[in-house]
């Protein structure tokens, strides 16, 4: 493999890892949970998913030939009324991620020479990908925090549970 292929492999690994955190959060939630907000100015999980899906569809549809901010996208509406059910939300979540992963599969080493436009601002392919990785991880962190806040003591840890680091490391490294 070369550096460009290694980068795409690493990016895919990280994006799958963050998607998995969202997936594991959604498993713990019911229909009413996805609409919970800390206060009236906050975003619910459903709204965050609507925004992420809208962003992914806009950024990754024809990303090598068109600006990533599509004329058909209505970003402001992503922060308004969202999905009625968890099932509807999950369909949008998967649709956004499928668009992203399908686009990444199109990347060839020669594409690293392309300029990718987002809101008419030119980015190298690496800059555009890093920008989106940071954006997705930011919002998925919010989703996880909201899920954890909703579930409280009933939250199932998505990583090493508090107080379990020693046992985890022992299992990984032995005595």
Backbone as a chain_set.jsonl record, in Angstrom:
{"seq": "XXXXXXXXXXXXXXXXXXXXXXXXXXXXXXXXXXXXXXXXXXXXXXXXXXXXXXXXXXXXXXXXXXXXXXXXXXXXXXXXXXXXXXXXXXXXXXXXXXXXXXXXXXXXXXXXXXXXXXXXXXXXXXXXXXXXXXXXXXXXXXXXXXXXXXXXXXXXXXXXXXXXXXXXXXXXXXX", "coords": {"N": [[0.832, -1.189, 0.0], [0.304, 2.303, -0.519], [0.951, 5.652, 0.724], [-1.378, 7.206, 0.283], [-3.384, 5.277, -0.035], [-3.165, 4.089, 2.475], [-4.01, 6.238, 4.047], [-6.745, 6.495, 3.277], [-7.675, 4.009, 4.11], [-7.26, 4.258, 6.891], [-8.942, 6.459, 7.422], [-11.455, 5.35, 6.772], [-11.573, 3.367, 8.751], [-11.695, 4.956, 11.1], [-14.066, 6.42, 10.622], [-15.942, 4.341, 10.5], [-15.688, 3.508, 13.126], [-16.663, 5.724, 14.566], [-19.279, 5.813, 13.517], [-20.191, 3.423, 14.555], [-20.288, 4.055, 17.292], [-22.478, 5.783, 17.311], [-24.437, 3.958, 16.373], [-24.45, 2.092, 18.508], [-25.372, 3.704, 20.515], [-27.968, 4.323, 19.622], [-29.233, 1.841, 19.84], [-29.79, 1.709, 22.512], [-31.852, 3.455, 22.918], [-35.294, 4.651, 22.818], [-38.273, 5.509, 20.888], [-39.231, 7.949, 22.001], [-36.979, 8.947, 23.269], [-35.263, 9.917, 21.275], [-36.095, 12.447, 20.741], [-35.599, 14.044, 22.893], [-34.437, 16.999, 24.495], [-31.997, 19.034, 26.051], [-32.611, 21.684, 26.675], [-34.796, 24.268, 25.361], [-33.28, 25.475, 23.376], [-31.519, 23.62, 22.52], [-30.361, 20.745, 20.561], [-32.01, 17.785, 19.57], [-31.336, 14.238, 19.472], [-32.512, 13.203, 17.17], [-32.637, 15.497, 15.549], [-29.896, 16.05, 15.27], [-29.095, 13.788, 13.829], [-30.597, 14.2, 11.512], [-29.342, 16.488, 10.551], [-26.674, 15.51, 10.187], [-27.129, 13.51, 8.24], [-28.176, 15.064, 6.142], [-25.948, 16.668, 5.638], [-24.049, 14.719, 4.853], [-25.252, 13.655, 2.514], [-25.266, 15.927, 0.888], [-22.511, 16.672, 0.801], [-21.223, 14.389, -0.278], [-22.459, 13.453, -2.589], [-21.684, 13.212, -5.878], [-19.116, 14.269, -5.324], [-16.586, 14.705, -6.426], [-16.957, 16.268, -8.615], [-18.82, 18.283, -8.181], [-19.792, 21.113, -6.154], [-19.726, 20.706, -2.637], [-21.781, 21.766, -1.152], [-24.825, 21.472, -1.907], [-27.31, 22.87, -4.085], [-29.867, 21.94, -3.629], [-29.954, 21.322, -0.989], [-31.317, 22.115, 2.163], [-30.138, 23.401, 4.676], [-30.895, 24.804, 7.029], [-33.431, 23.748, 7.586], [-32.776, 21.303, 8.574], [-32.475, 21.568, 11.25], [-34.92, 21.828, 12.285], [-38.232, 20.528, 12.835], [-38.052, 17.041, 13.045], [-37.521, 13.557, 12.452], [-40.243, 11.319, 13.019], [-40.163, 8.806, 14.192], [-37.9, 6.429, 15.664], [-37.148, 4.438, 13.897], [-37.522, 5.682, 11.382], [-35.59, 7.672, 11.649], [-33.278, 6.099, 11.766], [-33.196, 5.049, 9.194], [-32.55, 7.342, 7.708], [-30.05, 7.912, 8.868], [-28.533, 5.649, 8.026], [-28.747, 6.004, 5.253], [-27.332, 8.403, 4.833], [-24.73, 7.644, 5.742], [-24.242, 5.526, 3.937], [-24.087, 6.919, 1.515], [-21.776, 8.436, 2.012], [-19.803, 6.343, 2.437], [-19.96, 5.013, -0.039], [-19.027, 7.043, -1.72], [-16.384, 7.325, -0.83], [-15.32, 4.932, -1.679], [-14.956, 5.44, -4.343], [-12.668, 6.889, -4.597], [-9.517, 7.339, -6.015], [-5.906, 7.089, -6.233], [-5.099, 9.216, -7.947], [-7.047, 11.122, -7.517], [-6.267, 12.602, -5.358], [-5.067, 14.804, -6.258], [-7.078, 16.438, -7.001], [-9.152, 19.343, -6.465], [-11.483, 19.874, -4.008], [-14.579, 21.324, -3.663], [-16.266, 23.111, -1.149], [-18.914, 24.952, -0.337], [-18.0, 26.739, -2.262], [-15.361, 27.033, -1.603], [-12.124, 25.992, -2.095], [-10.665, 22.865, -1.363], [-8.063, 20.55, -0.592], [-8.279, 17.046, -1.286], [-7.633, 15.595, 1.004], [-7.926, 17.597, 2.986], [-10.696, 18.1, 2.763], [-11.746, 15.603, 3.49], [-10.72, 15.318, 6.107], [-11.979, 17.492, 7.309], [-14.646, 16.653, 7.258], [-14.517, 14.289, 8.797], [-13.893, 15.378, 11.31], [-16.184, 16.94, 11.712], [-18.247, 14.981, 11.747], [-17.454, 13.373, 13.933], [-17.647, 15.217, 16.007], [-20.457, 15.76, 16.165], [-21.401, 13.171, 16.623], [-20.289, 12.659, 19.088], [-21.872, 14.439, 20.564], [-24.354, 13.173, 20.261], [-23.889, 10.759, 21.63], [-23.407, 11.771, 24.234], [-25.916, 12.947, 24.797], [-27.53, 10.653, 24.698], [-26.416, 9.203, 26.846], [-27.014, 10.955, 28.922], [-29.819, 10.862, 28.915], [-30.325, 8.151, 29.564], [-28.967, 7.732, 31.946], [-28.262, 5.92, 34.846], [-28.917, 3.591, 33.579], [-27.477, 3.461, 31.311], [-25.472, 1.805, 28.946], [-22.129, 1.347, 28.809], [-19.996, 2.49, 26.173], [-17.396, 2.103, 25.868], [-14.489, 1.278, 27.752], [-15.782, 0.542, 30.819], [-16.196, 2.729, 33.683], [-13.885, 2.273, 36.29], [-13.025, -0.169, 35.362], [-10.648, -0.334, 33.993], [-8.227, -1.548, 34.795], [-8.829, -4.323, 34.783], [-9.493, -4.576, 32.095], [-7.061, -3.921, 30.821], [-5.496, -5.996, 31.852], [-6.683, -8.189, 30.622], [-6.003, -7.586, 27.994], [-3.172, -7.427, 28.024], [-2.264, -9.43, 29.645], [-0.878, -10.918, 32.642]], "CA": [[0.0, 0.0, 0.0], [1.024, 3.567, -0.473], [0.479, 6.59, 1.741], [-2.752, 7.612, -0.02], [-4.248, 4.134, 0.29], [-3.141, 3.971, 3.933], [-4.844, 7.306, 4.588], [-8.156, 6.146, 3.062], [-7.955, 2.877, 5.003], [-7.345, 4.817, 8.241], [-10.16, 7.271, 7.466], [-12.594, 4.43, 6.826], [-11.575, 2.752, 10.075], [-12.181, 5.942, 12.072], [-15.477, 6.719, 10.357], [-16.719, 3.178, 10.95], [-15.657, 3.512, 14.593], [-17.614, 6.742, 15.031], [-20.631, 5.358, 13.175], [-20.509, 2.38, 15.528], [-20.684, 4.708, 18.55], [-23.858, 6.198, 17.108], [-25.27, 2.749, 16.314], [-24.57, 1.519, 19.857], [-26.213, 4.621, 21.283], [-29.352, 4.183, 19.171], [-29.766, 0.58, 20.362], [-30.208, 1.928, 23.899], [-32.879, 4.493, 22.948], [-36.598, 4.371, 22.23], [-38.783, 6.595, 20.04], [-39.329, 9.238, 22.698], [-35.629, 9.41, 23.618], [-34.584, 10.618, 20.174], [-36.604, 13.821, 20.675], [-35.264, 14.744, 24.131], [-33.48, 18.116, 24.402], [-31.619, 19.585, 27.35], [-33.473, 22.856, 26.819], [-35.448, 24.62, 24.098], [-32.314, 25.907, 22.361], [-30.649, 22.495, 22.168], [-30.74, 19.818, 19.497], [-32.274, 16.4, 19.938], [-30.598, 13.246, 18.685], [-33.15, 13.134, 15.849], [-32.203, 16.675, 14.787], [-28.482, 15.865, 14.926], [-29.032, 12.796, 12.75], [-31.105, 14.855, 10.302], [-28.26, 17.365, 10.085], [-25.574, 14.689, 9.671], [-27.554, 12.875, 6.995], [-28.228, 16.118, 5.126], [-24.573, 17.04, 5.324], [-23.412, 13.632, 4.106], [-25.819, 13.58, 1.169], [-24.805, 17.097, 0.143], [-21.058, 16.664, 0.598], [-20.65, 13.227, -0.95], [-23.073, 13.207, -3.884], [-20.855, 13.791, -6.952], [-18.161, 15.132, -4.616], [-15.4, 15.008, -7.226], [-17.293, 17.154, -9.734], [-19.764, 19.328, -7.779], [-19.59, 21.701, -4.841], [-20.303, 19.891, -1.561], [-22.993, 22.395, -0.622], [-25.745, 21.385, -3.035], [-28.397, 23.845, -4.131], [-31.089, 21.31, -3.139], [-29.9, 21.147, 0.464], [-31.856, 23.191, 2.993], [-29.468, 23.143, 5.949], [-31.663, 25.333, 8.154], [-34.542, 22.851, 7.904], [-32.251, 20.141, 9.295], [-32.542, 21.853, 12.678], [-36.331, 21.975, 12.617], [-38.931, 19.256, 13.066], [-37.294, 15.936, 12.461], [-38.165, 12.267, 12.272], [-41.268, 10.952, 14.008], [-39.828, 7.56, 14.869], [-36.503, 5.987, 15.652], [-36.95, 3.685, 12.657], [-37.367, 6.675, 10.321], [-34.295, 8.298, 11.878], [-32.224, 5.148, 11.419], [-33.127, 4.968, 7.726], [-31.789, 8.521, 7.273], [-28.677, 7.687, 9.342], [-27.889, 4.687, 7.125], [-28.685, 6.608, 3.918], [-26.203, 9.336, 4.849], [-23.47, 6.908, 5.817], [-24.038, 4.789, 2.684], [-23.622, 7.899, 0.531], [-20.376, 8.722, 2.358], [-18.93, 5.196, 2.185], [-19.919, 4.789, -1.492], [-18.154, 8.068, -2.306], [-14.989, 7.026, -0.474], [-14.891, 3.809, -2.526], [-14.636, 5.974, -5.67], [-11.398, 7.62, -4.565], [-8.312, 6.724, -6.592], [-4.744, 7.923, -5.896], [-5.041, 10.425, -8.762], [-8.005, 12.095, -6.976], [-5.625, 13.437, -4.34], [-4.666, 16.037, -6.937], [-8.297, 17.231, -7.2], [-9.619, 20.308, -5.476], [-12.869, 19.609, -3.639], [-15.175, 22.577, -3.214], [-17.332, 23.134, -0.159], [-19.368, 26.353, -0.324], [-17.135, 27.442, -3.213], [-14.004, 27.122, -1.064], [-11.351, 24.84, -2.558], [-9.958, 22.045, -0.378], [-7.474, 19.318, -1.097], [-9.108, 15.905, -0.9], [-7.326, 15.305, 2.406], [-8.564, 18.63, 3.813], [-12.147, 17.877, 2.748], [-12.027, 14.394, 4.273], [-10.463, 15.624, 7.52], [-13.047, 18.399, 7.751], [-15.866, 15.875, 7.5], [-14.272, 13.411, 9.94], [-14.023, 16.197, 12.52], [-17.595, 17.326, 11.834], [-19.042, 13.821, 12.137], [-17.106, 12.95, 15.3], [-18.184, 16.257, 16.888], [-21.885, 15.545, 16.382], [-21.629, 11.85, 17.224], [-20.017, 12.861, 20.515], [-23.077, 15.037, 21.135], [-25.383, 12.127, 20.293], [-23.556, 9.85, 22.734], [-23.629, 12.475, 25.501], [-27.359, 13.054, 25.015], [-28.006, 9.302, 25.035], [-25.956, 8.888, 28.199], [-27.782, 11.818, 29.818], [-31.187, 10.331, 28.966], [-30.375, 6.824, 30.184], [-28.437, 7.776, 33.308], [-27.703, 4.67, 35.385], [-29.239, 2.49, 32.673], [-26.608, 3.569, 30.14], [-24.457, 0.773, 28.741], [-20.891, 1.989, 28.358], [-19.553, 2.202, 24.813], [-15.954, 1.869, 25.926], [-14.132, 0.614, 29.0], [-16.585, 1.159, 31.891], [-15.462, 3.298, 34.82], [-13.418, 1.291, 37.267], [-12.694, -1.451, 34.731], [-9.433, -0.212, 33.183], [-7.228, -2.545, 35.21], [-9.264, -5.628, 34.276], [-9.401, -4.513, 30.641], [-5.645, -4.011, 30.456], [-5.033, -7.345, 32.181], [-7.163, -9.063, 29.545], [-5.265, -7.257, 26.776], [-1.728, -7.598, 28.15], [-1.93, -10.551, 30.522], [-0.421, -10.541, 33.997]], "C": [[0.871, 1.245, 0.0], [0.361, 4.494, 0.547], [-0.978, 6.988, 1.521], [-3.731, 6.496, 0.316], [-4.307, 3.914, 1.803], [-4.042, 5.018, 4.582], [-6.328, 6.953, 4.454], [-8.55, 4.986, 3.97], [-8.125, 3.372, 6.443], [-8.618, 5.64, 8.416], [-11.393, 6.382, 7.575], [-12.701, 3.754, 8.188], [-12.168, 3.71, 11.101], [-13.656, 6.262, 11.858], [-16.378, 5.559, 10.766], [-16.779, 3.122, 12.474], [-16.645, 4.537, 15.148], [-19.05, 6.359, 14.703], [-21.091, 4.318, 14.184], [-20.93, 2.964, 16.882], [-22.122, 5.216, 18.45], [-24.796, 5.006, 17.11], [-25.512, 2.166, 17.713], [-25.378, 2.421, 20.785], [-27.675, 4.402, 20.909], [-30.008, 2.915, 19.701], [-30.352, 0.788, 21.759], [-31.401, 2.89, 24.027], [-34.206, 4.004, 22.38], [-37.074, 5.593, 21.449], [-38.822, 7.937, 20.756], [-37.942, 9.805, 23.029], [-34.992, 10.249, 22.513], [-35.018, 12.077, 20.054], [-36.248, 14.648, 21.916], [-34.231, 15.839, 23.854], [-33.217, 18.624, 25.809], [-32.447, 20.818, 27.673], [-33.992, 23.238, 25.433], [-34.468, 25.048, 23.004], [-31.415, 24.767, 21.879], [-31.171, 21.681, 21.001], [-31.004, 18.443, 20.078], [-31.385, 15.49, 19.102], [-31.186, 13.172, 17.279], [-32.72, 14.311, 14.971], [-30.743, 16.528, 14.373], [-28.32, 14.853, 13.798], [-29.524, 13.402, 11.446], [-30.027, 15.763, 9.698], [-27.102, 16.55, 9.495], [-25.932, 14.059, 8.334], [-27.611, 13.902, 5.87], [-26.851, 16.546, 4.672], [-23.91, 15.972, 4.461], [-23.938, 13.555, 2.681], [-25.342, 14.745, 0.31], [-23.319, 16.999, -0.188], [-20.594, 15.565, -0.345], [-21.345, 12.828, -2.238], [-22.24, 13.953, -4.931], [-19.755, 14.703, -6.4], [-16.921, 15.496, -5.424], [-15.681, 16.042, -8.319], [-18.212, 18.311, -9.368], [-19.388, 19.878, -6.409], [-20.323, 20.843, -3.801], [-21.507, 20.513, -0.889], [-23.973, 22.488, -1.787], [-26.851, 22.422, -2.929], [-29.69, 23.256, -3.564], [-31.091, 21.119, -1.623], [-30.506, 22.372, 1.154], [-31.346, 22.947, 4.411], [-30.3, 23.616, 7.138], [-32.812, 24.408, 8.556], [-34.071, 21.596, 8.647], [-32.353, 20.324, 10.802], [-33.967, 22.123, 13.143], [-36.928, 20.593, 12.807], [-38.241, 18.11, 12.324], [-38.148, 14.68, 12.382], [-39.175, 11.969, 13.386], [-40.848, 9.743, 14.832], [-38.334, 7.271, 14.781], [-36.2, 5.248, 14.349], [-36.711, 4.633, 11.478], [-35.998, 7.363, 10.433], [-33.155, 7.371, 11.432], [-32.085, 4.96, 9.913], [-32.3, 6.141, 7.188], [-30.318, 8.394, 7.658], [-27.93, 6.78, 8.37], [-27.751, 5.255, 5.712], [-27.508, 7.567, 3.82], [-24.875, 8.611, 4.847], [-23.198, 6.13, 4.536], [-23.542, 5.709, 1.582], [-22.142, 8.202, 0.76], [-19.463, 7.553, 1.974], [-18.853, 4.869, 0.69], [-18.982, 5.788, -2.167], [-16.682, 7.758, -2.036], [-14.455, 5.882, -1.33], [-14.501, 4.273, -3.934], [-13.251, 6.618, -5.735], [-10.263, 6.752, -5.104], [-7.13, 7.617, -6.222], [-4.677, 9.231, -6.682], [-5.983, 11.507, -8.225], [-7.402, 12.996, -5.905], [-5.095, 14.736, -4.942], [-5.862, 16.977, -7.136], [-8.465, 18.268, -6.106], [-11.099, 20.02, -5.264], [-13.445, 20.91, -3.112], [-16.291, 22.316, -2.201], [-17.693, 24.607, 0.034], [-18.422, 27.258, -1.121], [-15.723, 27.688, -2.677], [-13.26, 25.841, -1.442], [-10.604, 24.181, -1.391], [-9.202, 20.957, -1.121], [-8.407, 18.195, -0.664], [-8.888, 15.573, 0.573], [-7.981, 16.325, 3.334], [-10.073, 18.415, 3.898], [-12.519, 16.661, 3.599], [-11.811, 14.644, 5.767], [-11.543, 16.53, 8.1], [-14.303, 17.601, 8.098], [-15.687, 14.905, 8.668], [-14.435, 14.177, 11.248], [-15.483, 16.578, 12.763], [-18.437, 16.158, 12.327], [-18.734, 13.388, 13.565], [-17.635, 13.944, 16.331], [-19.655, 15.98, 17.208], [-22.182, 14.172, 16.974], [-21.3, 11.899, 18.709], [-21.214, 13.487, 21.217], [-24.181, 13.997, 21.277], [-25.139, 11.19, 21.462], [-23.823, 10.525, 24.08], [-25.124, 12.612, 25.809], [-27.929, 11.692, 25.408], [-27.64, 8.92, 26.45], [-26.736, 9.704, 29.231], [-29.201, 11.272, 29.995], [-31.235, 9.054, 29.801], [-29.815, 6.784, 31.602], [-27.806, 6.461, 33.727], [-27.972, 3.471, 34.491], [-28.404, 2.51, 31.39], [-25.618, 2.424, 30.104], [-23.227, 1.404, 28.125], [-20.512, 1.546, 26.946], [-18.049, 1.969, 24.742], [-15.662, 1.115, 27.219], [-14.927, 1.29, 30.122], [-15.695, 1.7, 33.014], [-15.109, 2.192, 35.801], [-12.983, -0.035, 36.673], [-11.402, -1.427, 33.911], [-8.403, -1.283, 33.518], [-7.58, -3.924, 34.654], [-9.152, -5.672, 32.747], [-7.95, -4.68, 30.196], [-5.07, -5.384, 30.747], [-5.453, -8.336, 31.094], [-6.383, -8.831, 28.247], [-3.785, -7.647, 26.84], [-1.315, -8.819, 28.969], [-1.429, -10.031, 31.851], [0.718, -9.603, 33.949]], "O": [[2.014, 1.233, 0.457], [-0.658, 4.153, 1.148], [-1.736, 7.096, 2.486], [-4.791, 6.748, 0.89], [-5.362, 3.592, 2.349], [-4.751, 4.726, 5.545], [-7.085, 7.097, 5.414], [-9.643, 4.986, 4.537], [-9.046, 2.94, 7.137], [-9.294, 5.533, 9.438], [-12.277, 6.645, 8.39], [-13.801, 3.588, 8.716], [-13.041, 3.328, 11.88], [-14.412, 6.362, 12.824], [-17.457, 5.774, 11.317], [-17.798, 2.734, 13.047], [-17.378, 4.247, 16.094], [-19.945, 6.559, 15.524], [-22.243, 4.33, 14.617], [-21.822, 2.43, 17.54], [-22.893, 5.091, 19.401], [-25.834, 5.031, 17.771], [-26.635, 1.795, 18.055], [-25.997, 1.943, 21.735], [-28.53, 4.305, 21.79], [-31.206, 2.909, 19.982], [-31.308, 0.112, 22.138], [-31.9, 3.109, 25.13], [-34.249, 3.075, 21.573], [-36.363, 6.594, 21.359], [-38.475, 8.96, 20.165], [-37.765, 11.023, 23.061], [-34.257, 11.193, 22.8], [-34.382, 12.857, 19.346], [-36.568, 15.835, 21.974], [-33.285, 15.645, 23.091], [-34.113, 18.64, 26.653], [-32.925, 20.984, 28.796], [-33.652, 22.59, 24.444], [-34.804, 24.985, 21.821], [-30.641, 24.937, 20.938], [-32.281, 21.901, 20.517], [-30.295, 17.994, 20.979], [-30.758, 15.932, 18.139], [-30.443, 13.087, 16.301], [-32.467, 14.134, 13.779], [-30.39, 16.851, 13.238], [-27.494, 15.047, 12.907], [-28.944, 13.155, 10.388], [-29.835, 15.793, 8.482], [-26.607, 16.874, 8.416], [-25.13, 14.075, 7.401], [-27.144, 13.635, 4.763], [-26.608, 16.76, 3.485], [-23.282, 16.289, 3.451], [-23.158, 13.405, 1.739], [-25.046, 14.564, -0.871], [-22.919, 17.218, -1.332], [-19.67, 15.776, -1.13], [-20.861, 11.933, -2.931], [-22.108, 15.176, -4.874], [-19.497, 15.776, -6.945], [-16.271, 16.5, -5.132], [-14.753, 16.622, -8.882], [-18.374, 19.237, -10.163], [-18.749, 19.198, -5.607], [-21.407, 20.323, -4.065], [-22.194, 19.839, -0.121], [-23.956, 23.451, -2.554], [-27.272, 22.801, -1.836], [-30.53, 24.004, -3.063], [-32.124, 20.788, -1.041], [-30.238, 23.512, 0.774], [-32.041, 22.358, 5.239], [-30.4, 22.913, 8.143], [-33.131, 24.297, 9.74], [-34.875, 20.907, 9.276], [-32.321, 19.347, 11.551], [-34.188, 22.591, 14.26], [-36.204, 19.605, 12.926], [-37.902, 18.213, 11.145], [-39.37, 14.759, 12.258], [-38.967, 12.33, 14.544], [-41.14, 9.663, 16.025], [-37.621, 7.805, 13.932], [-35.126, 5.412, 13.769], [-35.806, 4.413, 10.673], [-35.335, 7.604, 9.424], [-32.194, 7.811, 10.801], [-30.984, 4.737, 9.411], [-31.451, 5.956, 6.317], [-29.437, 8.728, 6.866], [-26.823, 7.103, 7.94], [-26.745, 5.012, 5.045], [-26.768, 7.547, 2.836], [-23.992, 8.921, 4.047], [-22.054, 6.069, 4.084], [-22.672, 5.327, 0.799], [-21.352, 8.223, -0.184], [-18.47, 7.742, 1.271], [-17.79, 4.487, 0.201], [-18.233, 5.429, -3.076], [-15.837, 7.914, -2.918], [-13.272, 5.861, -1.67], [-13.787, 3.561, -4.64], [-12.73, 6.862, -6.824], [-10.081, 5.602, -4.704], [-7.329, 8.795, -5.924], [-4.245, 10.251, -6.144], [-5.743, 12.693, -8.454], [-7.968, 14.041, -5.581], [-4.719, 15.656, -4.215], [-5.685, 18.164, -7.407], [-7.991, 18.102, -4.982], [-11.871, 19.932, -6.219], [-12.871, 21.532, -2.217], [-17.131, 21.433, -2.377], [-16.88, 25.401, 0.507], [-18.097, 28.372, -0.711], [-14.975, 28.477, -3.253], [-13.717, 24.738, -1.141], [-10.001, 24.853, -0.554], [-9.653, 20.492, -2.168], [-9.234, 18.381, 0.229], [-9.842, 15.304, 1.303], [-8.535, 15.949, 4.366], [-10.661, 18.534, 4.973], [-13.5, 16.696, 4.342], [-12.624, 14.23, 6.594], [-11.967, 16.354, 9.242], [-14.942, 17.854, 9.119], [-16.617, 14.717, 9.453], [-15.049, 13.676, 12.19], [-15.956, 16.54, 13.899], [-19.256, 16.326, 13.231], [-19.648, 13.071, 14.326], [-18.031, 13.54, 17.424], [-20.052, 15.966, 18.373], [-23.126, 14.03, 17.751], [-21.968, 11.243, 19.508], [-21.539, 13.11, 22.343], [-24.865, 13.948, 22.3], [-26.065, 10.859, 22.203], [-24.407, 9.91, 24.972], [-25.546, 12.415, 26.949], [-28.72, 11.594, 26.345], [-28.465, 8.371, 27.179], [-27.079, 9.192, 30.297], [-29.716, 11.23, 31.113], [-32.108, 8.906, 30.656], [-30.157, 5.89, 32.376], [-26.919, 5.945, 33.047], [-27.318, 2.438, 34.633], [-28.599, 1.684, 30.498], [-24.993, 2.105, 31.116], [-23.293, 1.942, 27.02], [-20.684, 0.385, 26.575], [-17.504, 1.674, 23.678], [-16.52, 0.387, 27.717], [-14.763, 2.488, 30.353], [-14.598, 1.198, 33.259], [-15.912, 1.308, 36.099], [-12.606, -0.943, 37.414], [-11.094, -2.393, 33.212], [-7.782, -1.856, 32.623], [-6.715, -4.613, 34.114], [-8.76, -6.692, 32.179], [-7.649, -5.477, 29.307], [-4.249, -5.889, 29.982], [-4.679, -9.208, 30.698], [-6.134, -9.771, 27.493], [-3.213, -8.128, 25.863], [-0.143, -9.194, 28.981], [-1.543, -8.842, 32.148], [1.222, -9.189, 34.993]]}, "num_chains": 1, "name": "protein.A"}
